Each structure stands twice: as structure tokens, then as C-alpha cells.
Amino acid sequence: MDINTLRGIATIFAMVAFIGIVIWAYSAYKKKDFDEAAQLPFADDDKDQLTREQKDTRSKENE
């Protein structure tokens, strides 16, 4: 077994790993998890808006 055989085996292993990751990423099984993760940047906006509304309500009550 020479170095070129090892390189070929490594290339095949990398290709199989890449194809496995692509199949895993686009599978319907993980779609719900990825959709939830995609919405995470917007989750803070809702909390910030709620906090602003609460502050506005408190300041109006104090007037």
C-alpha cells in the first residue's frame, strides 16, 4: 500500500462524509430543528419590543 492508495481512500472517505452531511442537512427529519434555529435572531426582537412597550406603559402611568 503506497501513499497514492492512502490518498485515494482519504478522498473517498471525504466524499462519503460530504454526501452524508448534505443528506442529513436536507432531510425532512431535521427541518423543524433548522426552522427553529433560523428564527433565533428574531427572538430577541420580540423581547425588546415587549420591554419597550412595558417601559412606555410604566412611564405613562407615572405621568
BAFI-3210 file (N, C-alpha, C; in Angstrom, 3 decimals, decimal comma, padded with zeros to 6 digits):
// residues 63
n [1|2|3|4|5|6|7|8|9|10|11|12|13|14|15|16|17|18|19|20|21|22|23|24|25|26|27|28|29|30|31|32|33|34|35|36|37|38|39|40|41|42|43|44|45|46|47|48|49|50|51|52|53|54|55|56|57|58|59|60|61|62|63]
n.u [000,851|000,798|001,472|-000,279|-002,509|-003,480|-004,145|-006,210|-008,095|-008,571|-009,703|-012,069|-013,303|-013,676|-015,440|-017,685|-018,331|-019,003|-021,254|-022,931|-023,331|-024,655|-027,027|-028,045|-028,417|-030,387|-032,520|-035,906|-036,342|-034,791|-035,785|-037,609|-036,045|-034,050|-035,601|-036,502|-034,028|-033,364|-035,053|-034,091|-032,463|-034,440|-035,862|-035,006|-035,841|-038,602|-038,666|-037,358|-039,177|-041,409|-040,343|-039,894|-042,543|-043,556|-042,052|-042,953|-045,639|-045,344|-044,145|-046,190|-048,085|-046,899|-047,061]
n.v [-001,177|002,012|005,609|006,852|005,179|005,500|008,201|008,068|006,554|008,342|010,438|009,259|008,690|011,343|012,296|010,617|011,367|014,061|013,821|012,461|014,444|016,394|015,025|014,642|017,320|018,239|016,627|015,735|015,093|016,757|019,246|020,755|021,428|023,003|025,075|026,279|027,127|028,966|031,054|032,141|034,578|036,521|036,290|037,831|040,343|040,344|040,198|042,591|044,450|043,958|044,724|047,454|048,290|047,787|049,599|051,998|051,914|052,018|054,532|056,192|055,719|056,845|059,509]
n.w [000,000|-001,049|-000,886|-002,657|-002,741|-000,146|-000,294|-002,148|-000,727|001,378|-000,053|-001,010|001,433|002,395|000,449|000,842|003,453|003,019|001,317|003,082|005,058|003,551|002,878|005,448|006,239|004,501|004,994|005,762|008,351|010,016|009,483|011,086|013,337|012,115|011,089|013,440|014,473|012,529|013,125|015,461|015,518|015,402|017,705|019,874|019,097|019,546|022,335|022,950|021,913|023,542|026,016|025,543|025,198|027,750|029,255|028,148|028,959|031,740|032,044|031,169|033,120|035,321|034,828]
ca.u [000,000|001,623|000,844|-001,389|-003,655|-003,990|-004,784|-007,475|-009,010|-008,933|-010,609|-013,364|-013,871|-014,133|-016,614|-018,791|-018,700|-019,681|-022,586|-023,710|-023,707|-025,662|-028,279|-028,517|-028,852|-031,592|-033,544|-037,131|-036,264|-034,176|-036,358|-038,191|-034,949|-033,399|-036,529|-036,435|-032,737|-033,391|-035,834|-033,440|-032,073|-035,607|-036,468|-034,669|-036,647|-039,882|-038,428|-037,059|-040,429|-042,211|-039,711|-040,188|-043,959|-043,732|-041,486|-043,865|-046,815|-044,971|-043,916|-047,492|-048,772|-046,242|-047,315]
ca.v [000,000|003,209|006,866|007,174|004,394|006,173|009,437|007,678|006,166|009,565|011,190|008,575|008,916|012,733|012,424|009,948|012,221|015,241|013,406|012,178|015,712|017,029|014,285|014,942|018,717|018,464|015,631|016,256|014,798|017,878|020,508|021,509|021,988|024,065|026,203|026,947|027,795|030,107|032,127|032,617|036,002|037,374|036,073|038,970|041,490|040,263|040,545|044,021|045,174|043,812|045,545|048,855|048,552|047,831|050,867|053,062|051,835|052,491|055,980|056,847|055,588|057,737|060,915]
ca.w [000,000|-001,132|-000,483|-003,559|-002,308|001,047|-000,742|-002,773|000,349|002,089|-000,926|-000,990|002,764|002,460|-000,414|001,520|004,588|002,473|000,855|004,288|005,692|002,692|003,060|006,796|006,319|003,712|005,287|006,363|009,780|010,720|009,008|012,198|014,137|011,361|011,021|014,748|014,561|011,612|013,737|016,683|015,512|015,543|019,022|020,723|018,684|020,239|023,734|023,006|021,676|024,749|027,046|025,219|025,471|029,200|029,725|027,736|029,811|033,078|032,034|031,053|034,410|036,266|034,488]
c.u [000,896|000,815|-000,349|-002,651|-004,294|-004,697|-006,135|-008,516|-009,472|-009,918|-012,001|-014,055|-014,425|-015,389|-017,837|-019,260|-019,463|-021,095|-023,488|-024,182|-024,783|-027,018|-028,878|-029,101|-030,162|-032,694|-034,749|-037,119|-035,732|-034,797|-036,903|-037,096|-034,275|-034,300|-036,539|-035,129|-032,684|-034,129|-035,179|-033,003|-033,245|-036,270|-036,188|-035,491|-037,990|-039,730|-038,143|-038,325|-041,318|-041,649|-039,991|-041,640|-044,219|-043,186|-042,392|-045,101|-046,515|-044,775|-045,222|-048,257|-048,185|-046,525|-048,568]
c.v [001,238|004,464|007,217|006,391|005,036|007,472|009,138|007,307|007,404|010,393|010,571|008,782|010,337|012,928|011,787|010,792|013,455|014,902|013,094|013,444|016,418|016,340|014,592|016,357|018,954|017,445|016,285|016,059|016,000|019,222|021,353|022,168|023,150|025,280|026,984|027,716|029,025|031,293|032,719|034,085|036,947|037,250|037,246|040,193|041,498|040,662|042,032|044,848|045,124|044,690|047,016|049,202|048,634|049,138|052,031|053,087|052,365|053,990|056,745|056,794|056,566|059,213|061,443]
c.w [000,000|-000,794|-001,372|-003,215|-001,083|000,681|-001,382|-001,737|001,117|001,268|-000,926|000,352|002,882|001,615|000,246|002,710|004,110|002,031|002,048|004,978|004,874|002,861|004,426|006,864|005,577|003,984|005,967|007,877|010,568|010,369|010,155|013,038|013,422|011,218|012,333|014,898|013,660|012,216|014,990|016,625|015,735|016,911|019,950|020,358|019,387|021,702|023,885|022,832|022,918|025,864|026,793|025,523|026,966|029,764|029,364|028,630|031,200|033,088|031,891|032,360|035,420|035,983|035,106]
res [m|d|i|n|t|l|r|g|i|a|t|i|f|a|m|v|a|f|i|g|i|v|i|w|a|y|s|a|y|k|k|k|d|f|d|e|a|a|q|l|p|f|a|d|d|d|k|d|q|l|t|r|e|q|k|d|t|r|s|k|e|n|e]
***
